[in-house]
């Protein structure tokens, strides 16, 4: 009996580490996001040619702005999800008025996000020069585009002339 107990114990030890981890993919995703955010900040600092004083003032304000925008985006996403879930039900038959109302809500949220972006860009005039403000607007657009192209390139099948770089 003691022999069986020891064999069982020895066989179970390797599995303890596997079962003790909560969600191994969650940590990887979070780590990836943090790395991407660090890269973005580093590239932005370099692209805008920020001084240490400007960085110390600009990035906390940017963080607050992005936090506010994310709230609006979650609100938009929630509304979109609710609309989609309703549309999946066979008994769902919206009227033209309901469609106009939903489209109006979405437009209002998108308008709020656009206004927040404009207000933020204008509000950093005490930190950034006008040229840096313009470069910031350009950077945000280009960084996202470049990121999307990179992510999409990984999804495309390899073809001659479309070799991936290691």
mmCIF file of the C-alpha atoms, coordinates in Angstrom:
data_MODEL
# 
_entry.id   MODEL 
# 
loop_
_atom_site.group_PDB 
_atom_site.id 
_atom_site.type_symbol 
_atom_site.label_atom_id 
_atom_site.label_alt_id 
_atom_site.label_comp_id 
_atom_site.label_asym_id 
_atom_site.label_entity_id 
_atom_site.label_seq_id 
_atom_site.pdbx_PDB_ins_code 
_atom_site.Cartn_x 
_atom_site.Cartn_y 
_atom_site.Cartn_z 
_atom_site.occupancy 
_atom_site.B_iso_or_equiv 
_atom_site.pdbx_formal_charge 
_atom_site.auth_seq_id 
_atom_site.auth_comp_id 
_atom_site.auth_asym_id 
_atom_site.auth_atom_id 
_atom_site.pdbx_PDB_model_num 
ATOM 1   C CA . UNK A 1 1   ? 0.000   0.000  0.000   1.00 0.00 ? 1   UNK A CA 1 
ATOM 2   C CA . UNK A 1 2   ? 2.826   2.397  0.863   1.00 0.00 ? 2   UNK A CA 1 
ATOM 3   C CA . UNK A 1 3   ? 4.418   1.662  -2.508  1.00 0.00 ? 3   UNK A CA 1 
ATOM 4   C CA . UNK A 1 4   ? 1.194   2.587  -4.325  1.00 0.00 ? 4   UNK A CA 1 
ATOM 5   C CA . UNK A 1 5   ? 0.958   5.810  -2.309  1.00 0.00 ? 5   UNK A CA 1 
ATOM 6   C CA . UNK A 1 6   ? 4.514   6.848  -3.275  1.00 0.00 ? 6   UNK A CA 1 
ATOM 7   C CA . UNK A 1 7   ? 3.982   6.012  -6.966  1.00 0.00 ? 7   UNK A CA 1 
ATOM 8   C CA . UNK A 1 8   ? 0.761   7.990  -6.967  1.00 0.00 ? 8   UNK A CA 1 
ATOM 9   C CA . UNK A 1 9   ? 2.444   10.950 -5.258  1.00 0.00 ? 9   UNK A CA 1 
ATOM 10  C CA . UNK A 1 10  ? 5.389   10.916 -7.666  1.00 0.00 ? 10  UNK A CA 1 
ATOM 11  C CA . UNK A 1 11  ? 3.061   10.778 -10.686 1.00 0.00 ? 11  UNK A CA 1 
ATOM 12  C CA . UNK A 1 12  ? 0.935   13.679 -9.418  1.00 0.00 ? 12  UNK A CA 1 
ATOM 13  C CA . UNK A 1 13  ? 3.770   16.158 -8.723  1.00 0.00 ? 13  UNK A CA 1 
ATOM 14  C CA . UNK A 1 14  ? 4.224   17.252 -12.371 1.00 0.00 ? 14  UNK A CA 1 
ATOM 15  C CA . UNK A 1 15  ? 0.495   18.021 -12.654 1.00 0.00 ? 15  UNK A CA 1 
ATOM 16  C CA . UNK A 1 16  ? 0.439   20.300 -9.604  1.00 0.00 ? 16  UNK A CA 1 
ATOM 17  C CA . UNK A 1 17  ? 2.017   23.177 -11.518 1.00 0.00 ? 17  UNK A CA 1 
ATOM 18  C CA . UNK A 1 18  ? -0.389  22.802 -14.425 1.00 0.00 ? 18  UNK A CA 1 
ATOM 19  C CA . UNK A 1 19  ? -3.505  22.866 -12.269 1.00 0.00 ? 19  UNK A CA 1 
ATOM 20  C CA . UNK A 1 20  ? -2.300  25.661 -10.025 1.00 0.00 ? 20  UNK A CA 1 
ATOM 21  C CA . UNK A 1 21  ? -2.208  28.218 -12.856 1.00 0.00 ? 21  UNK A CA 1 
ATOM 22  C CA . UNK A 1 22  ? -5.376  30.282 -13.158 1.00 0.00 ? 22  UNK A CA 1 
ATOM 23  C CA . UNK A 1 23  ? -5.468  31.259 -16.808 1.00 0.00 ? 23  UNK A CA 1 
ATOM 24  C CA . UNK A 1 24  ? -2.183  31.014 -18.675 1.00 0.00 ? 24  UNK A CA 1 
ATOM 25  C CA . UNK A 1 25  ? -3.531  32.825 -21.766 1.00 0.00 ? 25  UNK A CA 1 
ATOM 26  C CA . UNK A 1 26  ? -4.777  35.796 -19.751 1.00 0.00 ? 26  UNK A CA 1 
ATOM 27  C CA . UNK A 1 27  ? -1.286  36.579 -18.516 1.00 0.00 ? 27  UNK A CA 1 
ATOM 28  C CA . UNK A 1 28  ? 0.133   36.348 -22.028 1.00 0.00 ? 28  UNK A CA 1 
ATOM 29  C CA . UNK A 1 29  ? -2.492  38.712 -23.419 1.00 0.00 ? 29  UNK A CA 1 
ATOM 30  C CA . UNK A 1 30  ? -1.923  41.199 -20.618 1.00 0.00 ? 30  UNK A CA 1 
ATOM 31  C CA . UNK A 1 31  ? 1.834   40.994 -21.101 1.00 0.00 ? 31  UNK A CA 1 
ATOM 32  C CA . UNK A 1 32  ? 1.394   41.527 -24.842 1.00 0.00 ? 32  UNK A CA 1 
ATOM 33  C CA . UNK A 1 33  ? -0.805  44.583 -24.247 1.00 0.00 ? 33  UNK A CA 1 
ATOM 34  C CA . UNK A 1 34  ? 1.712   46.068 -21.839 1.00 0.00 ? 34  UNK A CA 1 
ATOM 35  C CA . UNK A 1 35  ? 4.553   45.538 -24.306 1.00 0.00 ? 35  UNK A CA 1 
ATOM 36  C CA . UNK A 1 36  ? 2.519   47.120 -27.084 1.00 0.00 ? 36  UNK A CA 1 
ATOM 37  C CA . UNK A 1 37  ? 1.636   50.099 -24.887 1.00 0.00 ? 37  UNK A CA 1 
ATOM 38  C CA . UNK A 1 38  ? 5.284   50.538 -23.884 1.00 0.00 ? 38  UNK A CA 1 
ATOM 39  C CA . UNK A 1 39  ? 6.292   50.425 -27.545 1.00 0.00 ? 39  UNK A CA 1 
ATOM 40  C CA . UNK A 1 40  ? 3.625   52.997 -28.403 1.00 0.00 ? 40  UNK A CA 1 
ATOM 41  C CA . UNK A 1 41  ? 4.775   55.380 -25.664 1.00 0.00 ? 41  UNK A CA 1 
ATOM 42  C CA . UNK A 1 42  ? 8.413   54.969 -26.616 1.00 0.00 ? 42  UNK A CA 1 
ATOM 43  C CA . UNK A 1 43  ? 7.689   55.562 -30.318 1.00 0.00 ? 43  UNK A CA 1 
ATOM 44  C CA . UNK A 1 44  ? 5.413   58.502 -29.517 1.00 0.00 ? 44  UNK A CA 1 
ATOM 45  C CA . UNK A 1 45  ? 8.041   60.094 -27.274 1.00 0.00 ? 45  UNK A CA 1 
ATOM 46  C CA . UNK A 1 46  ? 10.591  59.701 -30.033 1.00 0.00 ? 46  UNK A CA 1 
ATOM 47  C CA . UNK A 1 47  ? 8.258   60.831 -32.845 1.00 0.00 ? 47  UNK A CA 1 
ATOM 48  C CA . UNK A 1 48  ? 7.068   63.931 -30.982 1.00 0.00 ? 48  UNK A CA 1 
ATOM 49  C CA . UNK A 1 49  ? 10.589  64.630 -29.716 1.00 0.00 ? 49  UNK A CA 1 
ATOM 50  C CA . UNK A 1 50  ? 9.257   65.157 -26.183 1.00 0.00 ? 50  UNK A CA 1 
ATOM 51  C CA . UNK A 1 51  ? 11.455  66.531 -23.452 1.00 0.00 ? 51  UNK A CA 1 
ATOM 52  C CA . UNK A 1 52  ? 11.365  64.796 -20.074 1.00 0.00 ? 52  UNK A CA 1 
ATOM 53  C CA . UNK A 1 53  ? 9.342   67.713 -18.685 1.00 0.00 ? 53  UNK A CA 1 
ATOM 54  C CA . UNK A 1 54  ? 6.813   67.435 -21.534 1.00 0.00 ? 54  UNK A CA 1 
ATOM 55  C CA . UNK A 1 55  ? 6.592   63.648 -21.076 1.00 0.00 ? 55  UNK A CA 1 
ATOM 56  C CA . UNK A 1 56  ? 5.961   64.020 -17.349 1.00 0.00 ? 56  UNK A CA 1 
ATOM 57  C CA . UNK A 1 57  ? 2.988   66.304 -18.061 1.00 0.00 ? 57  UNK A CA 1 
ATOM 58  C CA . UNK A 1 58  ? 1.700   64.832 -21.311 1.00 0.00 ? 58  UNK A CA 1 
ATOM 59  C CA . UNK A 1 59  ? 1.420   61.103 -20.557 1.00 0.00 ? 59  UNK A CA 1 
ATOM 60  C CA . UNK A 1 60  ? -0.731  61.372 -17.406 1.00 0.00 ? 60  UNK A CA 1 
ATOM 61  C CA . UNK A 1 61  ? -3.120  63.626 -19.322 1.00 0.00 ? 61  UNK A CA 1 
ATOM 62  C CA . UNK A 1 62  ? -3.085  61.201 -22.274 1.00 0.00 ? 62  UNK A CA 1 
ATOM 63  C CA . UNK A 1 63  ? -3.840  58.330 -19.896 1.00 0.00 ? 63  UNK A CA 1 
ATOM 64  C CA . UNK A 1 64  ? -6.861  60.157 -18.442 1.00 0.00 ? 64  UNK A CA 1 
ATOM 65  C CA . UNK A 1 65  ? -8.119  61.011 -21.916 1.00 0.00 ? 65  UNK A CA 1 
ATOM 66  C CA . UNK A 1 66  ? -7.781  57.422 -23.137 1.00 0.00 ? 66  UNK A CA 1 
ATOM 67  C CA . UNK A 1 67  ? -9.562  56.152 -20.039 1.00 0.00 ? 67  UNK A CA 1 
ATOM 68  C CA . UNK A 1 68  ? -12.514 58.441 -20.819 1.00 0.00 ? 68  UNK A CA 1 
ATOM 69  C CA . UNK A 1 69  ? -12.558 57.381 -24.483 1.00 0.00 ? 69  UNK A CA 1 
ATOM 70  C CA . UNK A 1 70  ? -12.473 53.688 -23.501 1.00 0.00 ? 70  UNK A CA 1 
ATOM 71  C CA . UNK A 1 71  ? -15.589 54.242 -21.353 1.00 0.00 ? 71  UNK A CA 1 
ATOM 72  C CA . UNK A 1 72  ? -17.391 55.716 -24.364 1.00 0.00 ? 72  UNK A CA 1 
ATOM 73  C CA . UNK A 1 73  ? -16.175 52.871 -26.575 1.00 0.00 ? 73  UNK A CA 1 
ATOM 74  C CA . UNK A 1 74  ? -17.438 50.289 -24.076 1.00 0.00 ? 74  UNK A CA 1 
ATOM 75  C CA . UNK A 1 75  ? -20.791 52.116 -24.049 1.00 0.00 ? 75  UNK A CA 1 
ATOM 76  C CA . UNK A 1 76  ? -20.863 51.953 -27.870 1.00 0.00 ? 76  UNK A CA 1 
ATOM 77  C CA . UNK A 1 77  ? -19.872 48.277 -27.855 1.00 0.00 ? 77  UNK A CA 1 
ATOM 78  C CA . UNK A 1 78  ? -22.556 47.461 -25.281 1.00 0.00 ? 78  UNK A CA 1 
ATOM 79  C CA . UNK A 1 79  ? -25.184 49.206 -27.377 1.00 0.00 ? 79  UNK A CA 1 
ATOM 80  C CA . UNK A 1 80  ? -24.023 47.409 -30.528 1.00 0.00 ? 80  UNK A CA 1 
ATOM 81  C CA . UNK A 1 81  ? -24.062 44.043 -28.747 1.00 0.00 ? 81  UNK A CA 1 
ATOM 82  C CA . UNK A 1 82  ? -27.573 44.682 -27.399 1.00 0.00 ? 82  UNK A CA 1 
ATOM 83  C CA . UNK A 1 83  ? -28.794 45.694 -30.851 1.00 0.00 ? 83  UNK A CA 1 
ATOM 84  C CA . UNK A 1 84  ? -27.249 42.605 -32.435 1.00 0.00 ? 84  UNK A CA 1 
ATOM 85  C CA . UNK A 1 85  ? -28.659 40.262 -29.799 1.00 0.00 ? 85  UNK A CA 1 
ATOM 86  C CA . UNK A 1 86  ? -32.136 41.724 -30.323 1.00 0.00 ? 86  UNK A CA 1 
ATOM 87  C CA . UNK A 1 87  ? -31.800 41.330 -34.089 1.00 0.00 ? 87  UNK A CA 1 
ATOM 88  C CA . UNK A 1 88  ? -30.954 37.633 -33.706 1.00 0.00 ? 88  UNK A CA 1 
ATOM 89  C CA . UNK A 1 89  ? -34.338 36.888 -32.134 1.00 0.00 ? 89  UNK A CA 1 
ATOM 90  C CA . UNK A 1 90  ? -36.953 35.743 -34.667 1.00 0.00 ? 90  UNK A CA 1 
ATOM 91  C CA . UNK A 1 91  ? -39.686 37.875 -33.079 1.00 0.00 ? 91  UNK A CA 1 
ATOM 92  C CA . UNK A 1 92  ? -37.589 41.056 -33.417 1.00 0.00 ? 92  UNK A CA 1 
ATOM 93  C CA . UNK A 1 93  ? -39.219 43.406 -35.889 1.00 0.00 ? 93  UNK A CA 1 
ATOM 94  C CA . UNK A 1 94  ? -37.957 46.962 -35.393 1.00 0.00 ? 94  UNK A CA 1 
ATOM 95  C CA . UNK A 1 95  ? -39.819 49.947 -36.728 1.00 0.00 ? 95  UNK A CA 1 
ATOM 96  C CA . UNK A 1 96  ? -38.188 52.699 -38.762 1.00 0.00 ? 96  UNK A CA 1 
ATOM 97  C CA . UNK A 1 97  ? -38.425 54.909 -35.680 1.00 0.00 ? 97  UNK A CA 1 
ATOM 98  C CA . UNK A 1 98  ? -36.514 52.381 -33.557 1.00 0.00 ? 98  UNK A CA 1 
ATOM 99  C CA . UNK A 1 99  ? -33.797 52.109 -36.210 1.00 0.00 ? 99  UNK A CA 1 
ATOM 100 C CA . UNK A 1 100 ? -33.489 55.918 -36.316 1.00 0.00 ? 100 UNK A CA 1 
ATOM 101 C CA . UNK A 1 101 ? -33.316 56.011 -32.512 1.00 0.00 ? 101 UNK A CA 1 
ATOM 102 C CA . UNK A 1 102 ? -30.550 53.359 -32.368 1.00 0.00 ? 102 UNK A CA 1 
ATOM 103 C CA . UNK A 1 103 ? -28.605 55.032 -35.176 1.00 0.00 ? 103 UNK A CA 1 
ATOM 104 C CA . UNK A 1 104 ? -28.957 58.332 -33.340 1.00 0.00 ? 104 UNK A CA 1 
ATOM 105 C CA . UNK A 1 105 ? -27.568 56.830 -30.128 1.00 0.00 ? 105 UNK A CA 1 
ATOM 106 C CA . UNK A 1 106 ? -24.581 55.361 -31.982 1.00 0.00 ? 106 UNK A CA 1 
ATOM 107 C CA . UNK A 1 107 ? -23.942 58.624 -33.784 1.00 0.00 ? 107 UNK A CA 1 
ATOM 108 C CA . UNK A 1 108 ? -24.157 60.516 -30.515 1.00 0.00 ? 108 UNK A CA 1 
ATOM 109 C CA . UNK A 1 109 ? -21.543 58.259 -28.903 1.00 0.00 ? 109 UNK A CA 1 
ATOM 110 C CA . UNK A 1 110 ? -19.242 58.552 -31.942 1.00 0.00 ? 110 UNK A CA 1 
ATOM 111 C CA . UNK A 1 111 ? -19.692 62.336 -31.890 1.00 0.00 ? 111 UNK A CA 1 
ATOM 112 C CA . UNK A 1 112 ? -18.839 62.399 -28.181 1.00 0.00 ? 112 UNK A CA 1 
ATOM 113 C CA . UNK A 1 113 ? -15.645 60.440 -28.885 1.00 0.00 ? 113 UNK A CA 1 
ATOM 114 C CA . UNK A 1 114 ? -14.686 62.817 -31.712 1.00 0.00 ? 114 UNK A CA 1 
ATOM 115 C CA . UNK A 1 115 ? -15.327 65.835 -29.445 1.00 0.00 ? 115 UNK A CA 1 
ATOM 116 C CA . UNK A 1 116 ? -13.221 64.284 -26.675 1.00 0.00 ? 116 UNK A CA 1 
ATOM 117 C CA . UNK A 1 117 ? -10.358 63.804 -29.142 1.00 0.00 ? 117 UNK A CA 1 
ATOM 118 C CA . UNK A 1 118 ? -10.606 67.390 -30.323 1.00 0.00 ? 118 UNK A CA 1 
ATOM 119 C CA . UNK A 1 119 ? -10.765 68.717 -26.761 1.00 0.00 ? 119 UNK A CA 1 
ATOM 120 C CA . UNK A 1 120 ? -7.755  66.641 -25.766 1.00 0.00 ? 120 UNK A CA 1 
ATOM 121 C CA . UNK A 1 121 ? -5.622  67.825 -28.673 1.00 0.00 ? 121 UNK A CA 1 
ATOM 122 C CA . UNK A 1 122 ? -6.485  71.435 -27.937 1.00 0.00 ? 122 UNK A CA 1 
ATOM 123 C CA . UNK A 1 123 ? -6.021  70.958 -24.180 1.00 0.00 ? 123 UNK A CA 1 
ATOM 124 C CA . UNK A 1 124 ? -2.392  69.877 -24.522 1.00 0.00 ? 124 UNK A CA 1 
ATOM 125 C CA . UNK A 1 125 ? -1.418  73.191 -26.099 1.00 0.00 ? 125 UNK A CA 1 
ATOM 126 C CA . UNK A 1 126 ? 0.124   74.133 -22.751 1.00 0.00 ? 126 UNK A CA 1 
ATOM 127 C CA . UNK A 1 127 ? 2.454   71.114 -23.061 1.00 0.00 ? 127 UNK A CA 1 
ATOM 128 C CA . UNK A 1 128 ? 3.015   70.513 -26.764 1.00 0.00 ? 128 UNK A CA 1 
ATOM 129 C CA . UNK A 1 129 ? 3.955   72.975 -29.461 1.00 0.00 ? 129 UNK A CA 1 
ATOM 130 C CA . UNK A 1 130 ? 1.504   73.328 -32.362 1.00 0.00 ? 130 UNK A CA 1 
ATOM 131 C CA . UNK A 1 131 ? 3.847   71.229 -34.528 1.00 0.00 ? 131 UNK A CA 1 
ATOM 132 C CA . UNK A 1 132 ? 3.911   68.498 -31.851 1.00 0.00 ? 132 UNK A CA 1 
ATOM 133 C CA . UNK A 1 133 ? 0.114   68.571 -31.631 1.00 0.00 ? 133 UNK A CA 1 
ATOM 134 C CA . UNK A 1 134 ? -0.127  67.963 -35.379 1.00 0.00 ? 134 UNK A CA 1 
ATOM 135 C CA . UNK A 1 135 ? 2.518   65.246 -35.166 1.00 0.00 ? 135 UNK A CA 1 
ATOM 136 C CA . UNK A 1 136 ? 0.516   63.617 -32.339 1.00 0.00 ? 136 UNK A CA 1 
ATOM 137 C CA . UNK A 1 137 ? -2.615  63.459 -34.515 1.00 0.00 ? 137 UNK A CA 1 
ATOM 138 C CA . UNK A 1 138 ? -0.580  61.951 -37.346 1.00 0.00 ? 138 UNK A CA 1 
ATOM 139 C CA . UNK A 1 139 ? 1.158   59.483 -35.031 1.00 0.00 ? 139 UNK A CA 1 
ATOM 140 C CA . UNK A 1 140 ? -2.076  58.121 -33.575 1.00 0.00 ? 140 UNK A CA 1 
ATOM 141 C CA . UNK A 1 141 ? -3.511  57.421 -37.015 1.00 0.00 ? 141 UNK A CA 1 
ATOM 142 C CA . UNK A 1 142 ? -0.313  55.950 -38.437 1.00 0.00 ? 142 UNK A CA 1 
ATOM 143 C CA . UNK A 1 143 ? 0.498   53.800 -35.398 1.00 0.00 ? 143 UNK A CA 1 
ATOM 144 C CA . UNK A 1 144 ? -2.936  52.176 -35.458 1.00 0.00 ? 144 UNK A CA 1 
ATOM 145 C CA . UNK A 1 145 ? -2.772  51.648 -39.230 1.00 0.00 ? 145 UNK A CA 1 
ATOM 146 C CA . UNK A 1 146 ? 0.690   50.129 -39.007 1.00 0.00 ? 146 UNK A CA 1 
ATOM 147 C CA . UNK A 1 147 ? -0.407  47.887 -36.158 1.00 0.00 ? 147 UNK A CA 1 
ATOM 148 C CA . UNK A 1 148 ? -3.469  46.690 -38.064 1.00 0.00 ? 148 UNK A CA 1 
ATOM 149 C CA . UNK A 1 149 ? -1.399  45.984 -41.186 1.00 0.00 ? 149 UNK A CA 1 
ATOM 150 C CA . UNK A 1 150 ? 1.070   44.001 -39.114 1.00 0.00 ? 150 UNK A CA 1 
ATOM 151 C CA . UNK A 1 151 ? -1.675  41.995 -37.438 1.00 0.00 ? 151 UNK A CA 1 
ATOM 152 C CA . UNK A 1 152 ? -3.458  41.381 -40.736 1.00 0.00 ? 152 UNK A CA 1 
ATOM 153 C CA . UNK A 1 153 ? -0.217  40.331 -42.433 1.00 0.00 ? 153 UNK A CA 1 
ATOM 154 C CA . UNK A 1 154 ? 0.117   37.485 -39.922 1.00 0.00 ? 154 UNK A CA 1 
ATOM 155 C CA . UNK A 1 155 ? -3.331  36.231 -40.927 1.00 0.00 ? 155 UNK A CA 1 
ATOM 156 C CA . UNK A 1 156 ? -2.655  36.278 -44.672 1.00 0.00 ? 156 UNK A CA 1 
ATOM 157 C CA . UNK A 1 157 ? -1.378  33.080 -46.246 1.00 0.00 ? 157 UNK A CA 1 
ATOM 158 C CA . UNK A 1 158 ? 2.154   33.222 -47.586 1.00 0.00 ? 158 UNK A CA 1 
ATOM 159 C CA . UNK A 1 159 ? 2.377   33.796 -51.315 1.00 0.00 ? 159 UNK A CA 1 
ATOM 160 C CA . UNK A 1 160 ? 5.379   34.362 -53.570 1.00 0.00 ? 160 UNK A CA 1 
ATOM 161 C CA . UNK A 1 161 ? 6.450   37.944 -53.102 1.00 0.00 ? 161 UNK A CA 1 
ATOM 162 C CA . UNK A 1 162 ? 4.627   38.137 -49.751 1.00 0.00 ? 162 UNK A CA 1 
ATOM 163 C CA . UNK A 1 163 ? 7.305   36.514 -47.597 1.00 0.00 ? 163 UNK A CA 1 
ATOM 164 C CA . UNK A 1 164 ? 7.181   37.225 -43.920 1.00 0.00 ? 164 UNK A CA 1 
ATOM 165 C CA . UNK A 1 165 ? 10.193  38.542 -42.185 1.00 0.00 ? 165 UNK A CA 1 
ATOM 166 C CA . UNK A 1 166 ? 11.352  36.557 -39.146 1.00 0.00 ? 166 UNK A CA 1 
# 
